[in-house]
Amino acid sequence: MNNIKNKIVSKALIIFLFYFSTISLTQEIPVNEFGLKVVESIETYQKLVELDSNKILVDLEKFIPGIILDIKYATTNNFTGTRLYSKPKAYLRLPAAKALKKIQKELKEKGLEVKIFDAYRPYSVTKLMWEFVKDDRYAADPRKGSRHNRGCAVDLTIVNSVTGEELLMPTDYDDFTVKAHHSYLGISEEQKVNRKLLRDVMEKHGFEILTSEWWHYDFIGWNKYELMNLTFEKLEKISK
């Protein structure tokens, strides 16, 4: 009986220390001009990962070998007309990356696979985007931050594994019109089927839609993760 009580007390102590450490560390995260706590230092990020391994930002190219990236914001071919990322990289928090890996496996069994347009996005980039599109249906308001900033959102489509061609969707990526909305019906049956195929497989594995963008999916539980403003270069250095 005493052994059982000791185990219960030890477990309770571990849980208490975990939450105390997490709260203490969270209090160290600086608050920005909008009152948001945004992780700016790699040291703070590493401490958060030490406390919770699920918070690691996973390099999708390493985690899902062969995954196709088409990171528009690493080029000038995006709605801003400017290069927002220094290199084409895609990161997600570990649970979201694991879910995406299952999605890739399921689609490959059908001769299909995903193509990633964007994933984790530094908070500073969200602020820049807002200057071009001040409409929170299509761009995250920096006063709230983006789920991309939390490493829990992914922009993607489906391609044919043999040809590499994208399946026909309602619009191009980053089309800021009602045609990109999930509720929009003025499209072909092929576009409806493909949009539904993407939605079904994403929702099956723990993602949820953004109603105004057929390509954008948020991983359920995104609110457990901090807003981040770490560059890809910093993340690459510690992931080697």
C-alpha positions as CSV (number, residue, x, y, z in Angstrom):
1,M,0.0,0.0,0.0
2,N,2.8,2.4,0.9
3,N,4.5,1.7,-2.5
4,I,1.3,2.6,-4.3
5,K,1.0,5.9,-2.2
6,N,4.6,6.7,-2.9
7,K,4.1,6.2,-6.7
8,I,1.1,8.4,-6.7
9,V,2.9,11.1,-4.7
10,S,5.9,10.9,-7.1
11,K,3.7,11.1,-10.1
12,A,1.9,14.1,-8.7
13,L,5.2,15.8,-7.9
14,I,6.5,15.2,-11.5
15,I,3.3,16.7,-12.9
16,F,3.5,19.7,-10.6
17,L,7.2,20.3,-11.5
18,F,6.4,20.0,-15.2
19,Y,3.6,22.6,-15.1
20,F,5.6,24.9,-12.8
21,S,8.5,24.8,-15.2
22,T,6.3,25.4,-18.2
23,I,4.5,28.3,-16.5
24,S,7.9,29.8,-15.4
25,L,9.3,29.5,-18.9
26,T,6.2,30.9,-20.5
27,Q,6.5,34.0,-18.3
28,E,10.0,34.6,-19.7
29,I,8.6,34.9,-23.3
30,P,8.6,38.6,-24.3
31,V,5.4,40.4,-25.0
32,N,5.2,42.3,-28.3
33,E,3.5,45.6,-29.2
34,F,0.1,43.8,-29.5
35,G,0.4,42.1,-26.1
36,L,1.3,38.7,-27.7
37,K,3.9,36.4,-26.3
38,V,6.2,35.4,-29.2
39,V,9.2,33.2,-28.9
40,E,12.1,35.1,-30.4
41,S,15.2,33.2,-29.1
42,I,16.4,29.7,-30.1
43,E,17.3,29.1,-26.4
44,T,13.7,29.6,-25.2
45,Y,12.4,27.3,-28.0
46,Q,14.9,24.6,-27.0
47,K,13.8,24.8,-23.4
48,L,10.2,24.5,-24.5
49,V,11.1,21.4,-26.5
50,E,12.9,19.9,-23.5
51,L,9.8,20.2,-21.5
52,D,7.5,18.9,-24.3
53,S,9.1,17.0,-27.2
54,N,5.9,17.5,-29.2
55,K,6.9,21.1,-29.6
56,I,9.8,20.4,-31.8
57,L,9.5,21.9,-35.3
58,V,10.2,19.1,-37.7
59,D,11.8,19.6,-41.1
60,L,9.3,17.9,-43.4
61,E,11.9,17.1,-46.1
62,K,13.7,15.0,-43.6
63,F,10.7,13.6,-41.8
64,I,8.8,12.6,-45.0
65,P,11.5,11.8,-47.6
66,G,10.6,12.7,-51.1
67,I,7.8,15.2,-50.1
68,I,7.3,17.9,-52.8
69,L,7.8,21.5,-51.7
70,D,6.6,24.5,-53.7
71,I,7.3,27.2,-51.2
72,K,5.9,30.3,-53.0
73,Y,7.1,32.7,-50.3
74,A,10.7,31.8,-51.0
75,T,10.2,33.3,-54.5
76,T,8.7,36.4,-55.9
77,N,5.8,34.3,-57.3
78,N,3.4,35.1,-54.5
79,F,0.7,37.7,-53.8
80,T,3.3,40.2,-52.3
81,G,5.6,40.0,-55.4
82,T,8.5,39.9,-53.0
83,R,10.6,37.1,-51.6
84,L,9.6,36.6,-47.9
85,Y,11.7,33.5,-47.1
86,S,15.4,33.2,-47.6
87,K,15.1,29.6,-48.6
88,P,12.3,27.0,-49.4
89,K,11.8,25.2,-46.1
90,A,8.7,23.6,-44.5
91,Y,8.5,22.8,-40.8
92,L,5.6,21.6,-38.6
93,R,5.3,20.6,-34.9
94,L,5.9,16.9,-34.4
95,P,2.2,15.7,-34.0
96,A,1.2,17.7,-37.1
97,A,4.2,16.3,-39.0
98,K,3.2,12.7,-38.0
99,A,-0.3,13.3,-39.1
100,L,0.9,14.6,-42.5
101,K,3.1,11.5,-42.9
102,K,0.0,9.3,-42.5
103,I,-1.8,11.5,-45.1
104,Q,1.1,11.1,-47.5
105,K,1.1,7.3,-47.1
106,E,-2.7,7.1,-47.6
107,L,-2.6,9.2,-50.8
108,K,0.4,7.3,-52.2
109,E,-1.7,4.2,-52.1
110,K,-4.0,5.9,-54.6
111,G,-1.2,7.1,-56.8
112,L,-1.3,10.6,-55.3
113,E,0.7,12.7,-52.9
114,V,0.8,16.1,-51.3
115,K,2.6,19.2,-52.4
116,I,3.4,21.8,-49.7
117,F,3.1,25.5,-50.4
118,D,3.7,26.7,-46.8
119,A,3.9,25.4,-43.2
120,Y,5.6,27.1,-40.2
121,R,5.8,30.8,-40.9
122,P,7.9,33.2,-38.7
123,Y,5.7,35.9,-37.0
124,S,7.7,38.7,-38.7
125,V,6.5,37.4,-42.1
126,T,2.9,37.4,-40.9
127,K,3.3,41.1,-40.1
128,L,4.7,41.8,-43.6
129,M,1.8,39.9,-45.3
130,W,-0.8,41.9,-43.4
131,E,0.6,45.1,-45.0
132,F,-0.5,43.7,-48.4
133,V,-3.8,42.0,-47.5
134,K,-5.6,43.6,-44.5
135,D,-8.4,41.1,-44.6
136,D,-8.4,38.4,-42.0
137,R,-10.2,36.0,-44.2
138,Y,-7.0,35.6,-46.3
139,A,-4.2,36.9,-44.1
140,A,-3.6,36.6,-40.3
141,D,-4.0,39.7,-38.3
142,P,-0.7,40.3,-36.4
143,R,-2.7,41.4,-33.4
144,K,-3.8,37.8,-33.1
145,G,-1.0,35.9,-34.8
146,S,-1.3,33.0,-37.2
147,R,-1.6,29.3,-36.7
148,H,1.3,29.1,-39.2
149,N,3.3,31.0,-36.6
150,R,2.6,28.2,-34.2
151,G,3.8,25.5,-36.6
152,C,0.3,24.0,-36.7
153,A,-0.9,25.1,-40.1
154,V,-0.1,23.8,-43.6
155,D,-1.0,25.1,-47.1
156,L,-1.1,22.3,-49.6
157,T,-2.6,20.5,-52.6
158,I,-2.6,17.1,-54.1
159,V,-0.6,16.0,-57.1
160,N,-0.4,12.9,-59.3
161,S,2.6,10.8,-58.2
162,V,3.4,9.8,-61.8
163,T,3.1,13.1,-63.6
164,G,3.6,15.5,-60.7
165,E,0.6,17.5,-62.0
166,E,-1.6,19.2,-59.5
167,L,-5.2,18.0,-59.3
168,L,-7.7,20.6,-60.5
169,M,-8.8,22.7,-57.6
170,P,-11.3,25.6,-57.4
171,T,-8.6,28.2,-57.7
172,D,-4.8,28.8,-57.7
173,Y,-3.0,29.1,-54.4
174,D,-3.6,32.4,-52.6
175,D,-6.6,33.3,-54.6
176,F,-8.3,35.8,-52.3
177,T,-11.9,35.6,-53.7
178,V,-15.0,33.7,-52.7
179,K,-14.1,31.0,-55.3
180,A,-11.5,29.8,-52.8
181,H,-14.1,29.3,-50.1
182,H,-15.1,25.7,-49.2
183,S,-18.8,26.7,-49.5
184,Y,-18.4,28.0,-53.1
185,L,-20.3,25.8,-55.5
186,G,-19.8,27.6,-58.8
187,I,-17.1,25.2,-59.9
188,S,-16.8,22.0,-61.9
189,E,-17.6,18.6,-60.5
190,E,-14.0,17.6,-60.9
191,Q,-13.0,20.6,-58.7
192,K,-15.6,19.7,-56.1
193,V,-14.4,16.1,-56.0
194,N,-10.7,17.1,-55.6
195,R,-11.5,19.7,-53.0
196,K,-13.5,17.1,-51.0
197,L,-10.7,14.5,-51.4
198,L,-8.2,16.9,-49.8
199,R,-10.6,17.8,-47.1
200,D,-11.6,14.3,-46.3
201,V,-8.0,13.0,-45.9
202,M,-6.9,16.0,-43.9
203,E,-9.9,15.9,-41.5
204,K,-9.4,12.1,-41.1
205,H,-5.9,12.8,-39.7
206,G,-6.6,15.6,-37.3
207,F,-6.7,18.8,-39.4
208,E,-9.5,21.2,-39.8
209,I,-10.4,23.6,-42.6
210,L,-10.1,27.4,-42.9
211,T,-13.5,28.2,-44.5
212,S,-12.1,30.9,-46.8
213,E,-9.1,28.9,-48.3
214,W,-9.4,25.4,-49.7
215,W,-5.6,24.9,-49.3
216,H,-5.2,25.9,-45.7
217,Y,-5.5,23.4,-42.8
218,D,-5.0,23.8,-39.1
219,F,-3.9,21.0,-36.9
220,I,-6.4,20.5,-34.0
221,G,-4.8,21.5,-30.7
222,W,-2.9,24.4,-32.3
223,N,-3.6,26.6,-29.3
224,K,-1.2,24.4,-27.2
225,Y,1.7,25.8,-29.1
226,E,3.5,29.2,-28.8
227,L,3.7,31.8,-31.5
228,M,7.2,31.7,-33.0
229,N,9.5,34.1,-34.8
230,L,12.5,31.9,-35.5
231,T,14.2,32.0,-38.9
232,F,14.7,28.9,-41.0
233,E,18.5,29.5,-40.7
234,K,18.3,29.2,-36.9
235,L,16.1,26.1,-37.0
236,E,18.5,24.5,-39.5
237,K,21.5,25.1,-37.3
238,I,20.0,23.2,-34.3
239,S,18.5,20.4,-36.4
240,K,21.8,19.2,-37.9
